[in-house]
Amino acid sequence: MTSHTGLQLTQASPHQVLDRCRELVEPALRTAVQSLHPWPRLMGSFSFGWCDAGGAPGAAAGGKGVRQALAVLGAEAVGAPAGAAVAGAVAVELVHAFSLVHDDIMDGDERRRHGESVWKAFGTGPAVLAGDALFALAVETLAGAGGEHAAAAVRLLAGALRELVAGQADDLLFEARPWTGPEAVRIPEYEAMTAGKTGSLLGCALSLGPVLAGASPAVVGVLAEAGRHLGAAFQAVDDLLGIWGDPAATGKPVHADLLRGKKTLPVLAALAADGPAARRLAGLLGPAAPLDTDGAYRAAGLIEEAGGRDLTLAEAHRRVAAARECLWGVPLAPRTTDELLALTGFLVERRL
């Protein structure tokens, strides 16, 4: 593989990259969670798949670890010390876990990573408490990273959290809006929502280590932009999985997003297309009652026929290409560039 700078790079396996970063971060992440009060500690450990609801050790992987890997690679890319890489990755992973615990409550999702969600296993109130504990721990971890740039890193994380909340708010509000007509959600609104809900944290992950290392604002900004593009690609593929994903892989029912009326890119792109399939889809979604299982199955076929599936995958590839252009545009450690490029491909290739 040859980069835009002419460097010969060794092809890295994305799974090897994820495993290496997980092995680096997980001990510190477990230590951080162990510092919590016993009850939120149990729920936090459960959310990561480290134990069952009774505290017995679990075998779940606890997610792919994309965000923590980006945090590690972002730090390594600018030569940050290992401590900065780990502290940033732990903070990002804790924020991600907090957001999932609270998202499952808001969405009413009973399943997460092939098991019960935290609120389903422990109750809504305790799950709120667990999410709050993980969020507070993330801020404490980052603030304690030391060095003259810790305050700037906390400000970066706080800004990402503000954007994440705004994106989640829009996502929830979109569910109550119609599919068609003047009040329908348009693609630019969707893009703004996903930039906050998903792009903000991935942008933060990739730039947090450089901030802790005192990298130049130009480098920090480019890495943040690359992370935001990757967030958009990640969300586009999640949208595909939310309709066509294998429940054995996703841990959620088939056509789950359609049954909930979520405004996702494949549906919005299909509705914006001009053709008979788009018109039939609009009629099916219409102002009537929410889709049942049969209606969701027919809607999925019409979305694909109208081009929504292909357009969404093309958008994911476009965003990955944009992220790669960002990475090629700044001087980074060659090995880390190689691993980041491998990881960008994985974000799209994890489909279906």
C-alpha positions as CSV (number, residue, x, y, z in Angstrom):
1,M,0.0,0.0,0.0
2,T,1.3,3.5,-0.9
3,S,0.1,6.6,0.9
4,H,-0.4,10.0,-0.7
5,T,3.0,11.0,0.7
6,G,4.7,8.1,-1.1
7,L,5.3,6.1,2.1
8,Q,5.2,2.3,1.6
9,L,2.8,1.0,4.3
10,T,2.3,-2.5,5.5
11,Q,-1.2,-3.8,5.3
12,A,-2.7,-4.1,8.8
13,S,-5.6,-6.3,9.8
14,P,-8.5,-4.2,11.4
15,H,-9.2,-7.0,13.8
16,Q,-5.5,-7.1,14.9
17,V,-5.7,-3.3,15.4
18,L,-8.9,-3.5,17.5
19,D,-7.4,-6.4,19.5
20,R,-4.2,-4.5,20.2
21,C,-6.0,-1.4,21.3
22,R,-8.4,-3.4,23.5
23,E,-5.5,-5.2,25.2
24,L,-3.9,-1.8,25.9
25,V,-7.0,-0.1,27.2
26,E,-9.1,-2.7,28.9
27,P,-7.0,-3.1,32.1
28,A,-7.2,0.6,32.8
29,L,-10.9,0.6,31.9
30,R,-11.6,-2.2,34.3
31,T,-9.6,-0.4,37.0
32,A,-11.6,2.8,36.5
33,V,-15.0,1.0,36.7
34,Q,-13.8,-0.9,39.8
35,S,-13.4,2.5,41.6
36,L,-17.2,3.1,41.5
37,H,-19.7,2.4,44.2
38,P,-20.5,-1.3,44.2
39,W,-24.0,-1.0,42.7
40,P,-23.1,1.2,39.7
41,R,-19.9,-0.8,39.5
42,L,-22.0,-3.9,38.9
43,M,-24.2,-2.3,36.3
44,G,-21.2,-0.7,34.6
45,S,-19.4,-4.0,34.4
46,F,-22.6,-5.6,33.1
47,S,-22.9,-3.0,30.4
48,F,-19.4,-3.9,29.2
49,G,-20.2,-7.6,29.2
50,W,-17.8,-8.4,31.9
51,C,-20.3,-10.1,34.2
52,D,-24.0,-11.1,34.4
53,A,-26.6,-9.3,36.4
54,G,-25.7,-11.3,39.5
55,G,-22.0,-10.4,39.2
56,A,-20.7,-13.7,37.8
57,P,-18.0,-13.3,35.2
58,G,-19.3,-13.0,31.7
59,A,-17.8,-13.9,28.3
60,A,-19.3,-11.1,26.2
61,A,-16.8,-9.0,24.2
62,G,-18.4,-5.7,25.2
63,G,-18.5,-4.2,21.7
64,K,-16.1,-3.8,18.9
65,G,-14.0,-1.1,20.6
66,V,-13.8,1.2,17.5
67,R,-13.9,4.4,19.6
68,Q,-11.2,3.4,22.0
69,A,-9.1,2.2,19.1
70,L,-9.4,5.6,17.4
71,A,-8.4,7.3,20.6
72,V,-5.3,5.1,20.9
73,L,-4.3,5.6,17.3
74,G,-5.0,9.3,17.3
75,A,-2.5,9.6,20.3
76,E,0.0,7.3,18.7
77,A,-0.2,9.2,15.4
78,V,1.3,12.3,16.9
79,G,3.8,10.6,19.2
80,A,1.8,11.1,22.4
81,P,2.9,9.1,25.5
82,A,1.2,5.8,26.2
83,G,-0.5,7.3,29.3
84,A,-2.3,9.9,27.2
85,A,-3.4,7.3,24.7
86,V,-4.9,5.1,27.5
87,A,-6.5,7.9,29.5
88,G,-8.2,9.4,26.4
89,A,-9.4,5.9,25.2
90,V,-10.8,5.1,28.7
91,A,-12.7,8.4,28.8
92,V,-14.1,7.9,25.3
93,E,-15.2,4.3,26.1
94,L,-16.9,5.4,29.3
95,V,-18.8,8.1,27.5
96,H,-19.9,5.7,24.8
97,A,-21.1,3.2,27.4
98,F,-23.0,5.9,29.2
99,S,-24.7,7.0,26.0
100,L,-25.7,3.4,25.2
101,V,-27.2,2.8,28.7
102,H,-29.3,6.0,28.4
103,D,-30.2,5.5,24.8
104,D,-31.6,2.0,25.5
105,I,-33.8,3.6,28.2
106,M,-35.1,6.3,25.8
107,D,-35.6,3.9,22.9
108,G,-37.1,1.2,25.0
109,D,-34.6,-1.3,23.7
110,E,-34.6,-4.4,25.8
111,R,-31.6,-6.1,24.2
112,R,-28.0,-4.9,23.8
113,R,-25.1,-7.1,22.6
114,H,-27.1,-10.3,22.6
115,G,-28.2,-9.8,26.2
116,E,-30.5,-7.7,28.3
117,S,-29.9,-4.0,28.3
118,V,-29.0,-2.4,31.6
119,W,-32.4,-1.0,32.3
120,K,-34.1,-4.3,31.5
121,A,-31.8,-6.2,33.8
122,F,-31.8,-3.7,36.7
123,G,-34.6,-1.2,36.2
124,T,-34.9,2.2,34.7
125,G,-33.8,4.3,37.8
126,P,-30.7,2.2,38.5
127,A,-29.8,2.3,34.8
128,V,-30.0,6.1,34.8
129,L,-27.7,6.1,37.9
130,A,-25.2,3.7,36.2
131,G,-25.1,5.9,33.1
132,D,-24.5,9.0,35.3
133,A,-21.7,7.2,37.1
134,L,-20.0,6.2,33.8
135,F,-20.2,9.8,32.6
136,A,-18.8,11.3,35.8
137,L,-16.0,8.7,35.7
138,A,-15.1,9.6,32.1
139,V,-14.6,13.3,33.1
140,E,-12.6,12.4,36.2
141,T,-10.4,10.0,34.2
142,L,-9.6,12.7,31.6
143,A,-9.1,15.5,34.2
144,G,-6.7,13.2,36.0
145,A,-4.6,12.5,32.9
146,G,-2.2,15.2,34.1
147,G,-0.2,17.7,32.2
148,E,-0.8,21.2,31.0
149,H,-3.3,20.1,28.3
150,A,-5.8,18.1,30.5
151,A,-8.2,21.1,30.8
152,A,-8.2,21.5,27.0
153,A,-9.0,17.8,26.7
154,V,-11.9,18.0,29.1
155,R,-13.3,21.0,27.2
156,L,-13.1,18.9,24.0
157,L,-15.0,16.0,25.6
158,A,-17.6,18.4,27.0
159,G,-18.2,19.9,23.6
160,A,-18.6,16.5,22.1
161,L,-21.1,15.5,24.8
162,R,-23.1,18.7,24.1
163,E,-23.3,17.8,20.4
164,L,-24.1,14.2,21.2
165,V,-27.1,15.2,23.4
166,A,-28.3,17.6,20.6
167,G,-28.1,14.8,18.0
168,Q,-29.9,12.3,20.3
169,A,-32.6,14.9,20.9
170,D,-33.2,15.4,17.2
171,D,-33.2,11.6,16.7
172,L,-36.0,11.2,19.2
173,L,-37.9,14.1,17.8
174,F,-37.6,12.8,14.3
175,E,-39.6,9.6,15.3
176,A,-42.7,11.7,15.9
177,R,-42.5,13.5,12.5
178,P,-44.2,12.1,9.4
179,W,-42.4,10.3,6.6
180,T,-43.9,12.6,3.9
181,G,-45.2,16.1,3.5
182,P,-44.0,19.5,4.6
183,E,-43.1,18.3,8.2
184,A,-41.1,15.3,6.9
185,V,-37.4,14.9,7.9
186,R,-35.1,15.8,5.1
187,I,-31.6,14.4,4.4
188,P,-29.8,17.6,5.5
189,E,-31.5,17.4,8.8
190,Y,-30.6,13.8,9.2
191,E,-26.9,14.6,8.4
192,A,-26.9,17.3,11.1
193,M,-28.4,14.9,13.6
194,T,-25.9,12.1,12.9
195,A,-23.0,14.6,13.0
196,G,-23.9,15.2,16.6
197,K,-25.1,11.8,17.7
198,T,-22.3,9.7,16.1
199,G,-19.8,12.0,14.5
200,S,-19.0,14.2,17.5
201,L,-17.7,11.3,19.7
202,L,-15.6,9.7,16.9
203,G,-14.2,13.1,16.1
204,C,-13.4,13.6,19.8
205,A,-11.9,10.1,20.0
206,L,-9.4,10.7,17.2
207,S,-8.3,14.2,18.4
208,L,-8.3,13.7,22.2
209,G,-4.8,12.1,22.3
210,P,-3.3,14.9,20.1
211,V,-4.9,17.5,22.4
212,L,-3.3,15.8,25.5
213,A,0.0,15.7,23.7
214,G,-0.1,19.4,22.8
215,A,-0.3,18.8,19.0
216,S,-0.9,21.8,16.8
217,P,-4.4,23.1,16.3
218,A,-4.1,22.3,12.6
219,V,-3.4,18.6,13.2
220,V,-6.0,18.4,15.9
221,G,-8.6,19.9,13.6
222,V,-7.8,17.6,10.7
223,L,-8.0,14.5,12.9
224,A,-11.3,15.7,14.4
225,E,-12.7,16.2,10.9
226,A,-11.5,12.7,9.9
227,G,-13.3,11.2,12.9
228,R,-16.5,13.1,12.1
229,H,-16.4,11.6,8.6
230,L,-15.9,8.1,10.1
231,G,-18.8,8.8,12.4
232,A,-21.1,9.5,9.4
233,A,-19.9,6.3,7.7
234,F,-20.4,4.3,10.9
235,Q,-23.9,5.6,11.3
236,A,-24.8,4.9,7.6
237,V,-23.7,1.3,8.0
238,D,-25.6,1.1,11.3
239,D,-28.7,2.3,9.4
240,L,-28.3,-0.5,6.9
241,L,-27.9,-3.0,9.7
242,G,-31.0,-1.6,11.4
243,I,-33.1,-2.7,8.4
244,W,-31.2,-5.7,6.9
245,G,-28.8,-6.8,9.6
246,D,-28.7,-10.4,10.7
247,P,-30.2,-10.6,14.2
248,A,-27.6,-13.2,15.1
249,A,-24.9,-10.6,14.4
250,T,-26.7,-7.4,15.5
251,G,-28.5,-8.7,18.6
252,K,-31.7,-6.9,17.4
253,P,-34.8,-8.0,15.6
254,V,-34.9,-7.8,11.8
255,H,-36.3,-4.6,10.4
256,A,-36.0,-3.1,14.0
257,D,-35.6,0.5,12.8
258,L,-38.6,0.3,10.5
259,L,-40.8,-1.1,13.1
260,R,-39.9,1.8,15.4
261,G,-40.3,4.4,12.7
262,K,-36.7,5.7,13.0
263,K,-35.8,8.2,10.3
264,T,-32.7,6.5,8.9
265,L,-30.7,7.3,5.7
266,P,-31.8,4.3,3.6
267,V,-35.5,5.3,4.0
268,L,-34.9,9.0,3.5
269,A,-32.8,8.4,0.4
270,A,-35.4,6.0,-1.0
271,L,-38.2,8.5,-0.4
272,A,-36.2,11.3,-2.1
273,A,-35.8,9.2,-5.2
274,D,-38.0,9.6,-8.2
275,G,-39.7,6.4,-9.3
276,P,-42.6,4.1,-8.7
277,A,-40.9,2.2,-5.8
278,A,-40.4,5.5,-4.0
279,R,-44.0,6.4,-4.4
280,R,-45.2,3.0,-3.3
281,L,-43.0,3.3,-0.2
282,A,-44.4,6.8,0.6
283,G,-47.9,5.3,0.4
284,L,-47.0,2.4,2.6
285,L,-45.4,4.6,5.3
286,G,-47.9,7.4,5.0
287,P,-49.9,8.8,7.9
288,A,-51.3,5.4,8.9
289,A,-50.5,3.4,12.0
290,P,-46.9,2.2,12.5
291,L,-45.8,-0.7,10.4
292,D,-46.4,-4.2,11.4
293,T,-44.0,-7.1,10.7
294,D,-45.4,-7.7,7.2
295,G,-45.4,-4.0,6.4
296,A,-41.8,-3.6,7.5
297,Y,-40.8,-6.5,5.2
298,R,-42.5,-4.9,2.2
299,A,-41.0,-1.5,3.1
300,A,-37.5,-3.0,3.2
301,G,-38.0,-4.4,-0.3
302,L,-39.3,-1.0,-1.6
303,I,-36.4,0.8,0.0
304,E,-33.9,-1.4,-1.8
305,E,-35.8,-1.2,-5.1
306,A,-35.9,2.6,-4.9
307,G,-32.1,2.7,-4.4
308,G,-32.0,3.5,-0.7
309,R,-29.7,0.7,0.3
310,D,-27.2,1.4,-2.5
311,L,-27.2,5.1,-1.9
312,T,-26.5,4.6,1.8
313,L,-23.6,2.3,1.2
314,A,-22.2,4.8,-1.4
315,E,-22.5,7.5,1.2
316,A,-20.6,5.4,3.7
317,H,-17.8,4.8,1.2
318,R,-17.7,8.5,0.3
319,R,-17.3,9.4,4.0
320,V,-14.5,6.9,4.5
321,A,-12.7,8.3,1.4
322,A,-13.1,11.8,2.9
323,A,-11.6,10.6,6.2
324,R,-8.7,9.0,4.4
325,E,-8.0,12.3,2.5
326,C,-7.8,14.0,5.9
327,L,-5.4,11.4,7.2
328,W,-3.2,11.8,4.2
329,G,-3.2,15.6,4.6
330,V,-1.2,15.8,7.8
331,P,2.2,14.3,8.9
332,L,1.4,11.3,11.1
333,A,3.4,8.2,12.2
334,P,3.5,5.8,9.2
335,R,2.5,2.7,11.1
336,T,-0.4,4.5,12.8
337,T,-1.6,5.8,9.4
338,D,-1.6,2.2,8.1
339,E,-3.6,1.0,11.1
340,L,-6.1,3.9,10.8
341,L,-6.6,3.2,7.1
342,A,-7.3,-0.4,7.9
343,L,-9.8,0.6,10.5
344,T,-11.6,3.0,8.1
345,G,-12.2,0.1,5.8
346,F,-13.6,-2.1,8.6
347,L,-16.3,0.5,9.3
348,V,-17.9,-0.2,6.0
349,E,-17.0,-3.8,5.6
350,R,-18.8,-4.8,8.8
351,R,-22.1,-4.7,6.9
352,L,-24.6,-7.5,6.8
